[in-house]
Amino acid sequence: MALDDLLSTLERQNGTSGTSDVLADVPPKPAPTLGGTSGTSGTSENGKGEAQAEAFPVWLIVCPDRRRPFEVHLWPPATLAEVLALYPTGTDAQPVRQHVEPRSCRTCRYLKRPGLSGGLCAGRDDLPHAYTAGHPLRRLPDDGGASCGTWEALT
C-alpha cells in the first residue's frame, strides 16, 4: 500500500487523477464569450454600442404603455442616452437610419432638361453659359454637382 499512498500524495500535489501534468493551483480556463458581456455568451448585439454614441435626428421609441414604437424627430440630432432622458417612460430606442441621396446635379431641383439635352443648370451663375452669353441656363459642372453650394433637393 505504500505505492498507492505515494501516488495519491503526488496526485494531490500535482493535480487530480488522470491530469498529473496540471498543477493544482492553476485556475481553470474560463469559457470564452462571443463578444457578449460576462454571463451572456454569444448574445451581444453587434453595432449597438455604435448607435448609442452616435447622434441621429430620428428615433423609434419603445414604451410599455403603447402597442407599437413611435417615431420622434429631434433637432439637433441626439444620442440614445439623450433620447431616453427626454422620454423617461421609454424602455428602448432604435435610430432610424435614413438614406441620404448624394449631392449631384441629377438630384437637384435646378436641373433642367430642355429638348433632348443631358441636363443644364438653372441655379448657378459661375458655370459657363449653355448656348449664348445671355442664355439663363448653364452647363453642368465637371464634378456632377458634388461640391455645389446652391444644390437643393428635389421636392
Helices and strands as residue ranges (DSSP letters): H 2-14, H 48-53, E 56-62, E 70-78, H 80-86, E 92-95, G 105-107, E 111-112, E 120-121
